[in-house]
Amino acid sequence: MENKITTAVVGCGMISNIYIKNLKNLFTIIDLVAVADLNRAAAEQKAADYGIGKVMTIDEVAADPSIELVICLTPAFVHYDVIRRMLEAGKHVWTEKTLTVTVEQGRELVALANAKGLYLGVAPDTVLGAGTQTARRALDTDMIGTVSSGVAVINRNQSLNSETFTFLRGNGGSLPYDVGIYYIGTLIALLGPAEQVHAFGAPAKRHEPEFLFRNAEAEPWTIPGSNVISASVKFASGALVSVHFDGNTVNAEQHNITLFGSRGILKVGDPDKFNSPVSLIYADQPECILPFTHGYDGRNTVEPTPFDFYGHRGVGVAEMAYAIRQGRPNRCSKEYGLHCLEILEAMERSAATGETVIIESRFEMKPLAPGYYSNLGGGRGDAEMSLVY
């Protein structure tokens, strides 16, 4: 058994609940010892809720030589400052999506991590879940032949959502960056790196508050950046994928990733979930749902909590922890996170200039070993073994 990695969480907002719960209960490689937040009361509450031994300041986390790994769960627009601080302090870092809010900042952090010989992992780690890994297995075993094209679609009312989730009003809060990142991450996990992007875009509408019970917020606002993107992405494999992100419509999600191959069609479903069904379509045959070939299907195997719909978030942290101990590359790597970010920024730039944008970064992602499952006989299964190799 590998030695546990001493870990601290920085950022105690809503998403921290599922991370802390999973890291405390599901992954034997992680020793979660501390939480930190600019709002100390929030950190103290999380420590009390989940039995975390220490409540620290961010400065204390950076200065503590016993902490090897820091998990950054702050809003995206402060990722750069937190990640840089921890890398400079000699810590490995895992960050929620996106890596940063600009490619320039992302490249700087990747270079810093490389210079210091440190790991930097980046969400979304839903790509390590049962749905995406089963889809990857189907592609790797040639179930649909050569992928020639695909479509990826997601829609929400992002401005209305930003009334409740106020961090969406800042940089990185538009639908492509907040939600589209899951679709980009899944596409590149399945198809490999992208080469070119051409896109059209539209901004978010100026939003007048609609939730009257939040009467303290009377002034309208506009989410920065493109909130609608219609793009074509050319992959190094030759696949051509149409991407449609619309954050100016209603909250009735029509999520879809479909890949068209020379022998069949693969439907991946909702990449924001760990357990989205994967189905196969052949000519003159009914659509067939594939059984999952991997674990981490999002089902809770410990005490239920209100945040279980977030699934197995944190699996990327555990996989990276094993990579650190074994001295091998982690799957949701800094290169993966930078490639996701560069594609999103290329969509923005192409929409603004009308030009096709060349993607410079590259990455590799090895699939997880199949045949390990989160649930066996109604109890906890052996899925953590798939993270070891």
FIMAR-486408 format. One record per residue (C-alpha): x, y, z; chain. Coordinates in Angstrom, 3 decimals, always signed. Layout:
TIVEX,X,Y,Z,A
...
***
This chain:
TIVEX,+0.000,+0.000,+0.000,A
TIVEX,+1.248,+3.492,-0.896,A
TIVEX,+1.910,+5.992,+1.887,A
TIVEX,-0.941,+8.442,+2.332,A
TIVEX,-0.518,+11.986,+1.029,A
TIVEX,-1.128,+14.708,+3.588,A
TIVEX,-3.684,+17.051,+2.047,A
TIVEX,-5.401,+20.383,+2.702,A
TIVEX,-8.445,+21.959,+1.051,A
TIVEX,-8.429,+25.673,+0.253,A
TIVEX,-11.899,+27.040,-0.452,A
TIVEX,-14.913,+25.914,+1.570,A
TIVEX,-17.833,+26.767,-0.699,A
TIVEX,-20.588,+24.442,-1.839,A
TIVEX,-18.452,+22.156,-4.020,A
TIVEX,-16.159,+21.458,-1.066,A
TIVEX,-18.811,+19.290,+0.574,A
TIVEX,-18.592,+16.453,-1.932,A
TIVEX,-14.812,+16.735,-2.230,A
TIVEX,-14.282,+16.560,+1.535,A
TIVEX,-16.783,+13.750,+1.987,A
TIVEX,-15.231,+11.645,-0.778,A
TIVEX,-11.622,+12.344,+0.176,A
TIVEX,-12.352,+11.401,+3.773,A
TIVEX,-14.257,+8.192,+2.965,A
TIVEX,-13.453,+6.772,-0.472,A
TIVEX,-9.717,+7.068,-1.113,A
TIVEX,-7.184,+5.355,+1.129,A
TIVEX,-4.305,+7.304,-0.443,A
TIVEX,-5.527,+10.675,+0.918,A
TIVEX,-5.029,+11.969,+4.465,A
TIVEX,-7.136,+15.142,+4.631,A
TIVEX,-5.830,+17.078,+7.625,A
TIVEX,-6.827,+20.725,+7.133,A
TIVEX,-9.255,+23.174,+5.543,A
TIVEX,-8.814,+26.876,+4.835,A
TIVEX,-10.970,+29.709,+3.582,A
TIVEX,-10.835,+33.511,+3.632,A
TIVEX,-14.102,+33.206,+5.553,A
TIVEX,-12.792,+31.409,+8.627,A
TIVEX,-16.304,+30.647,+9.834,A
TIVEX,-16.948,+28.664,+6.649,A
TIVEX,-13.770,+26.641,+7.192,A
TIVEX,-14.643,+26.020,+10.832,A
TIVEX,-18.077,+24.771,+9.810,A
TIVEX,-16.622,+22.332,+7.282,A
TIVEX,-14.098,+21.090,+9.832,A
TIVEX,-16.896,+20.475,+12.316,A
TIVEX,-19.191,+18.836,+9.738,A
TIVEX,-16.598,+16.384,+8.439,A
TIVEX,-14.201,+15.883,+11.344,A
TIVEX,-11.212,+17.733,+9.889,A
TIVEX,-8.476,+18.242,+12.453,A
TIVEX,-7.176,+21.701,+11.532,A
TIVEX,-8.611,+25.035,+10.413,A
TIVEX,-5.815,+27.082,+8.877,A
TIVEX,-5.228,+30.305,+6.998,A
TIVEX,-3.956,+30.116,+3.429,A
TIVEX,-0.593,+31.426,+4.664,A
TIVEX,-0.438,+28.652,+7.243,A
TIVEX,-1.193,+26.006,+4.617,A
TIVEX,+1.614,+27.323,+2.406,A
TIVEX,+4.055,+27.402,+5.324,A
TIVEX,+3.276,+23.941,+6.750,A
TIVEX,+5.989,+21.508,+5.539,A
TIVEX,+3.861,+18.474,+6.426,A
TIVEX,+1.207,+19.312,+3.807,A
TIVEX,+2.156,+17.786,+0.457,A
TIVEX,-0.979,+18.384,-1.610,A
TIVEX,-3.349,+21.362,-1.725,A
TIVEX,-6.795,+21.191,-3.310,A
TIVEX,-7.923,+24.566,-4.682,A
TIVEX,-11.731,+24.879,-4.638,A
TIVEX,-11.939,+28.659,-4.891,A
TIVEX,-13.745,+30.525,-7.709,A
TIVEX,-11.885,+30.313,-11.014,A
TIVEX,-10.872,+33.966,-11.065,A
TIVEX,-8.649,+33.465,-7.990,A
TIVEX,-7.168,+30.097,-9.039,A
TIVEX,-4.014,+31.699,-10.415,A
TIVEX,-3.089,+33.405,-7.140,A
TIVEX,-3.786,+30.358,-4.954,A
TIVEX,-2.092,+27.839,-7.259,A
TIVEX,+0.990,+29.996,-7.764,A
TIVEX,+1.308,+30.557,-4.028,A
TIVEX,+1.164,+26.837,-3.282,A
TIVEX,+3.527,+25.825,-6.085,A
TIVEX,+6.040,+28.392,-4.894,A
TIVEX,+5.720,+26.857,-1.426,A
TIVEX,+6.624,+23.435,-2.860,A
TIVEX,+3.146,+21.886,-2.763,A
TIVEX,+1.511,+19.668,-5.347,A
TIVEX,-1.831,+21.217,-6.367,A
TIVEX,-5.174,+19.971,-7.618,A
TIVEX,-7.602,+22.657,-8.805,A
TIVEX,-11.240,+22.712,-9.719,A
TIVEX,-11.991,+23.799,-13.276,A
TIVEX,-10.856,+25.871,-15.013,A
TIVEX,-7.074,+25.908,-14.517,A
TIVEX,-7.162,+29.717,-14.630,A
TIVEX,-9.236,+32.232,-16.582,A
TIVEX,-6.568,+32.901,-19.256,A
TIVEX,-4.222,+30.691,-21.249,A
TIVEX,-1.332,+33.052,-20.464,A
TIVEX,-1.783,+32.459,-16.728,A
TIVEX,-2.230,+28.731,-17.338,A
TIVEX,+1.024,+28.470,-19.270,A
TIVEX,+2.836,+30.311,-16.508,A
TIVEX,+1.573,+27.866,-13.878,A
TIVEX,+2.426,+24.840,-16.026,A
TIVEX,+5.957,+26.188,-16.487,A
TIVEX,+6.283,+26.844,-12.744,A
TIVEX,+5.128,+23.328,-11.849,A
TIVEX,+7.560,+21.851,-14.368,A
TIVEX,+10.446,+23.954,-13.060,A
TIVEX,+9.777,+22.819,-9.493,A
TIVEX,+9.056,+19.197,-10.361,A
TIVEX,+5.556,+19.405,-8.885,A
TIVEX,+2.245,+17.888,-9.924,A
TIVEX,-0.617,+20.148,-10.955,A
TIVEX,-3.929,+18.395,-11.605,A
TIVEX,-7.032,+19.981,-13.072,A
TIVEX,-10.753,+19.181,-13.085,A
TIVEX,-13.050,+18.126,-14.579,A
TIVEX,-12.354,+14.634,-13.290,A
TIVEX,-15.753,+13.405,-14.451,A
TIVEX,-13.715,+12.067,-17.394,A
TIVEX,-12.477,+9.355,-14.985,A
TIVEX,-16.044,+8.336,-14.197,A
TIVEX,-17.877,+5.248,-15.395,A
TIVEX,-19.660,+6.997,-18.284,A
TIVEX,-16.690,+8.585,-20.042,A
TIVEX,-14.342,+5.665,-19.335,A
TIVEX,-16.884,+3.221,-20.792,A
TIVEX,-17.158,+5.426,-23.884,A
TIVEX,-13.367,+5.529,-24.150,A
TIVEX,-13.279,+1.733,-23.886,A
TIVEX,-15.819,+1.476,-26.707,A
TIVEX,-13.660,+3.691,-28.913,A
TIVEX,-10.395,+1.962,-28.004,A
TIVEX,-11.887,-1.441,-28.859,A
TIVEX,-13.075,-0.141,-32.251,A
TIVEX,-16.786,-0.565,-31.560,A
TIVEX,-17.710,+2.287,-33.913,A
TIVEX,-14.634,+2.331,-36.131,A
TIVEX,-12.932,+5.612,-37.056,A
TIVEX,-14.678,+8.698,-35.661,A
TIVEX,-15.313,+11.160,-38.475,A
TIVEX,-17.458,+13.738,-36.701,A
TIVEX,-19.480,+14.586,-33.626,A
TIVEX,-21.744,+17.061,-31.891,A
TIVEX,-21.703,+18.465,-28.338,A
TIVEX,-24.575,+20.542,-26.956,A
TIVEX,-25.471,+22.110,-23.603,A
TIVEX,-27.890,+24.908,-22.690,A
TIVEX,-28.846,+26.766,-19.498,A
TIVEX,-30.083,+30.134,-18.300,A
TIVEX,-26.688,+31.121,-16.955,A
TIVEX,-27.696,+34.653,-15.991,A
TIVEX,-30.587,+33.406,-13.897,A
TIVEX,-28.303,+30.830,-12.302,A
TIVEX,-25.878,+33.602,-11.379,A
TIVEX,-28.469,+35.028,-9.012,A
TIVEX,-27.978,+32.022,-6.737,A
TIVEX,-24.347,+31.222,-7.581,A
TIVEX,-22.914,+34.712,-7.468,A
TIVEX,-19.379,+33.636,-8.461,A
TIVEX,-20.787,+33.119,-11.983,A
TIVEX,-20.923,+36.899,-12.393,A
TIVEX,-17.125,+37.070,-12.586,A
TIVEX,-14.555,+35.962,-15.155,A
TIVEX,-14.988,+32.276,-15.901,A
TIVEX,-18.710,+32.360,-15.105,A
TIVEX,-20.087,+32.204,-18.638,A
TIVEX,-21.655,+28.932,-19.763,A
TIVEX,-18.709,+27.780,-21.929,A
TIVEX,-16.225,+28.141,-19.069,A
TIVEX,-18.498,+27.028,-16.239,A
TIVEX,-20.273,+24.088,-17.904,A
TIVEX,-18.899,+23.761,-21.431,A
TIVEX,-15.568,+22.763,-19.904,A
TIVEX,-17.101,+19.347,-19.069,A
TIVEX,-17.954,+18.833,-22.743,A
TIVEX,-14.525,+19.949,-23.927,A
TIVEX,-12.829,+17.761,-21.317,A
TIVEX,-14.868,+14.727,-22.358,A
TIVEX,-14.305,+15.304,-26.072,A
TIVEX,-10.535,+15.471,-25.704,A
TIVEX,-10.493,+12.521,-23.280,A
TIVEX,-12.232,+10.491,-25.989,A
TIVEX,-10.728,+11.898,-29.189,A
TIVEX,-7.362,+13.265,-28.109,A
TIVEX,-5.999,+16.769,-28.704,A
TIVEX,-7.657,+19.423,-30.856,A
TIVEX,-5.788,+21.258,-33.617,A
TIVEX,-8.041,+24.068,-34.860,A
TIVEX,-11.108,+26.011,-33.742,A
TIVEX,-13.474,+28.317,-35.608,A
TIVEX,-16.390,+29.864,-33.753,A
TIVEX,-19.175,+32.417,-33.565,A
TIVEX,-20.309,+33.852,-30.255,A
TIVEX,-22.723,+36.146,-28.451,A
TIVEX,-22.504,+37.834,-25.033,A
TIVEX,-24.744,+37.279,-22.049,A
TIVEX,-27.727,+39.563,-21.761,A
TIVEX,-27.803,+42.233,-19.090,A
TIVEX,-29.685,+40.555,-16.258,A
TIVEX,-32.337,+42.133,-14.115,A
TIVEX,-32.800,+40.268,-10.801,A
TIVEX,-35.814,+37.935,-10.882,A
TIVEX,-35.686,+36.300,-7.459,A
TIVEX,-37.595,+38.827,-5.373,A
TIVEX,-36.584,+37.157,-2.120,A
TIVEX,-33.001,+38.280,-2.870,A
TIVEX,-34.119,+41.903,-2.574,A
TIVEX,-30.671,+43.125,-1.520,A
TIVEX,-29.534,+42.759,-5.127,A
TIVEX,-31.291,+45.494,-7.050,A
TIVEX,-28.633,+46.399,-9.638,A
TIVEX,-28.497,+44.440,-12.927,A
TIVEX,-25.285,+42.773,-14.117,A
TIVEX,-23.788,+41.072,-17.180,A
TIVEX,-21.733,+37.884,-17.081,A
TIVEX,-18.453,+38.652,-18.902,A
TIVEX,-17.382,+36.856,-22.077,A
TIVEX,-19.318,+34.906,-24.670,A
TIVEX,-22.332,+33.152,-23.168,A
TIVEX,-23.313,+31.548,-26.492,A
TIVEX,-20.749,+29.723,-28.634,A
TIVEX,-21.254,+27.849,-31.888,A
TIVEX,-17.938,+26.313,-32.909,A
TIVEX,-16.272,+23.794,-35.171,A
TIVEX,-13.328,+21.902,-33.707,A
TIVEX,-10.860,+19.885,-35.776,A
TIVEX,-9.047,+17.174,-33.839,A
TIVEX,-5.591,+15.786,-34.560,A
TIVEX,-7.309,+12.457,-35.259,A
TIVEX,-9.174,+14.092,-38.154,A
TIVEX,-12.554,+14.145,-36.396,A
TIVEX,-14.664,+17.269,-36.926,A
TIVEX,-16.953,+18.207,-34.014,A
TIVEX,-19.690,+20.839,-33.865,A
TIVEX,-19.961,+22.439,-30.416,A
TIVEX,-22.992,+24.436,-29.282,A
TIVEX,-23.103,+26.146,-25.874,A
TIVEX,-26.100,+28.425,-25.154,A
TIVEX,-26.322,+30.173,-21.789,A
TIVEX,-28.975,+32.660,-22.936,A
TIVEX,-31.893,+30.231,-23.058,A
TIVEX,-33.937,+28.392,-20.410,A
TIVEX,-32.966,+25.897,-17.706,A
TIVEX,-34.201,+22.853,-19.595,A
TIVEX,-30.943,+21.097,-20.408,A
TIVEX,-30.661,+19.306,-23.747,A
TIVEX,-27.220,+17.851,-23.092,A
TIVEX,-25.707,+15.717,-25.800,A
TIVEX,-22.416,+14.318,-27.002,A
TIVEX,-22.706,+12.074,-30.066,A
TIVEX,-19.773,+10.657,-32.031,A
TIVEX,-20.227,+9.321,-35.564,A
TIVEX,-17.910,+6.509,-36.679,A
TIVEX,-17.304,+4.445,-39.775,A
TIVEX,-19.038,+1.425,-38.203,A
TIVEX,-21.488,+2.953,-35.731,A
TIVEX,-22.589,+5.858,-33.545,A
TIVEX,-21.748,+6.412,-29.869,A
TIVEX,-23.914,+8.583,-27.607,A
TIVEX,-22.206,+9.721,-24.399,A
TIVEX,-24.899,+11.789,-22.682,A
TIVEX,-24.222,+14.316,-19.916,A
TIVEX,-20.479,+14.689,-19.192,A
TIVEX,-21.223,+16.675,-16.021,A
TIVEX,-22.260,+13.334,-14.477,A
TIVEX,-20.197,+10.306,-13.564,A
TIVEX,-22.950,+7.880,-14.547,A
TIVEX,-24.330,+9.238,-17.803,A
TIVEX,-25.495,+6.287,-19.969,A
TIVEX,-23.414,+5.366,-23.002,A
TIVEX,-25.277,+3.895,-25.957,A
TIVEX,-24.314,+2.304,-29.231,A
TIVEX,-26.170,+2.509,-32.552,A
TIVEX,-25.502,+0.245,-35.537,A
TIVEX,-27.232,+0.281,-38.906,A
TIVEX,-30.645,-1.424,-38.855,A
TIVEX,-30.336,-2.147,-35.123,A
TIVEX,-32.046,-0.610,-32.083,A
TIVEX,-30.019,+1.660,-29.835,A
TIVEX,-28.214,-0.367,-27.165,A
TIVEX,-27.096,+0.956,-23.767,A
TIVEX,-23.644,-0.368,-22.897,A
TIVEX,-22.937,-1.762,-19.429,A
TIVEX,-20.347,+0.249,-17.546,A
TIVEX,-16.851,-1.190,-17.847,A
TIVEX,-15.462,+0.970,-15.023,A
TIVEX,-16.249,+2.167,-11.534,A
TIVEX,-16.919,+5.643,-10.148,A
TIVEX,-20.478,+5.789,-11.407,A
TIVEX,-21.451,+8.506,-8.906,A
TIVEX,-23.461,+6.260,-6.574,A
TIVEX,-22.903,+6.984,-2.903,A
TIVEX,-21.433,+4.132,-0.879,A
TIVEX,-21.289,+6.020,+2.430,A
TIVEX,-23.835,+8.019,+4.399,A
TIVEX,-26.114,+10.015,+2.039,A
TIVEX,-25.764,+13.809,+1.973,A
TIVEX,-27.534,+16.593,+0.043,A
TIVEX,-24.550,+16.886,-2.320,A
TIVEX,-24.535,+13.334,-3.669,A
TIVEX,-25.589,+14.536,-7.129,A
TIVEX,-22.001,+15.770,-7.543,A
TIVEX,-20.965,+12.119,-7.704,A
TIVEX,-17.381,+10.979,-7.249,A
TIVEX,-15.635,+14.349,-7.518,A
TIVEX,-12.186,+13.972,-6.061,A
TIVEX,-11.325,+10.827,-8.012,A
TIVEX,-8.831,+12.907,-9.990,A
TIVEX,-7.174,+13.969,-6.733,A
TIVEX,-6.760,+10.345,-5.642,A
TIVEX,-5.468,+9.270,-9.070,A
TIVEX,-2.910,+12.094,-8.930,A
TIVEX,-1.896,+11.088,-5.409,A
TIVEX,-1.058,+7.591,-6.662,A
TIVEX,+0.842,+9.136,-9.575,A
TIVEX,+2.895,+11.232,-7.148,A
TIVEX,+3.820,+8.197,-5.087,A
TIVEX,+4.660,+6.149,-8.199,A
TIVEX,+6.446,+8.909,-10.107,A
TIVEX,+4.254,+8.582,-13.199,A
TIVEX,+2.112,+11.135,-15.097,A
TIVEX,-1.373,+11.765,-13.728,A
TIVEX,-4.336,+11.559,-16.065,A
TIVEX,-6.133,+14.859,-15.361,A
TIVEX,-2.826,+16.624,-15.793,A
TIVEX,-1.834,+20.256,-16.087,A
TIVEX,-1.443,+19.659,-19.827,A
TIVEX,-5.024,+18.368,-19.997,A
TIVEX,-6.270,+21.401,-18.045,A
TIVEX,-4.307,+23.812,-20.226,A
TIVEX,-5.585,+22.159,-23.418,A
TIVEX,-9.203,+22.518,-22.222,A
TIVEX,-8.593,+26.174,-21.406,A
TIVEX,-6.854,+26.883,-24.721,A
TIVEX,-9.793,+25.447,-26.669,A
TIVEX,-12.260,+27.623,-24.748,A
TIVEX,-10.144,+30.727,-25.205,A
TIVEX,-9.707,+29.900,-28.903,A
TIVEX,-13.494,+29.853,-29.269,A
TIVEX,-13.685,+33.330,-27.718,A
TIVEX,-10.871,+34.635,-29.907,A
TIVEX,-12.264,+33.147,-33.100,A
TIVEX,-15.700,+34.573,-32.358,A
TIVEX,-14.156,+38.018,-31.829,A
TIVEX,-11.850,+38.015,-34.874,A
TIVEX,-13.590,+35.721,-37.369,A
TIVEX,-10.331,+33.791,-37.761,A
TIVEX,-9.570,+30.113,-37.345,A
TIVEX,-7.361,+29.630,-34.278,A
TIVEX,-4.571,+27.047,-34.115,A
TIVEX,-4.320,+25.126,-30.831,A
TIVEX,-0.704,+24.933,-29.698,A
TIVEX,-0.845,+22.738,-26.577,A
TIVEX,-0.928,+18.947,-26.549,A
TIVEX,-1.645,+16.311,-23.907,A
TIVEX,-2.043,+12.567,-23.425,A
TIVEX,-4.518,+10.739,-21.186,A
TIVEX,-4.188,+7.033,-20.558,A
TIVEX,-7.527,+5.306,-19.866,A
TIVEX,-8.197,+3.711,-16.485,A
TIVEX,-7.974,-0.060,-16.172,A
TIVEX,-11.420,-1.634,-16.743,A
TIVEX,-13.110,-4.226,-14.592,A
TIVEX,-13.091,-2.437,-11.205,A
TIVEX,-16.360,-1.162,-9.757,A
TIVEX,-17.555,+1.253,-7.086,A
TIVEX,-20.315,-1.019,-5.835,A
TIVEX,-20.157,-4.767,-5.355,A
TIVEX,-23.053,-6.662,-3.806,A
TIVEX,-24.570,-3.440,-2.490,A
TIVEX,-21.374,-2.392,-0.700,A
TIVEX,-18.231,-0.534,-1.543,A
TIVEX,-16.316,-2.026,-4.440,A
TIVEX,-12.712,-2.120,-5.622,A
TIVEX,-12.709,+0.881,-7.999,A
TIVEX,-9.749,+2.519,-6.249,A
TIVEX,-7.547,-0.217,-7.752,A
TIVEX,-8.165,+1.312,-11.198,A
TIVEX,-6.391,+4.482,-10.016,A
TIVEX,-3.239,+2.649,-8.985,A
TIVEX,-1.985,+1.755,-12.454,A
***
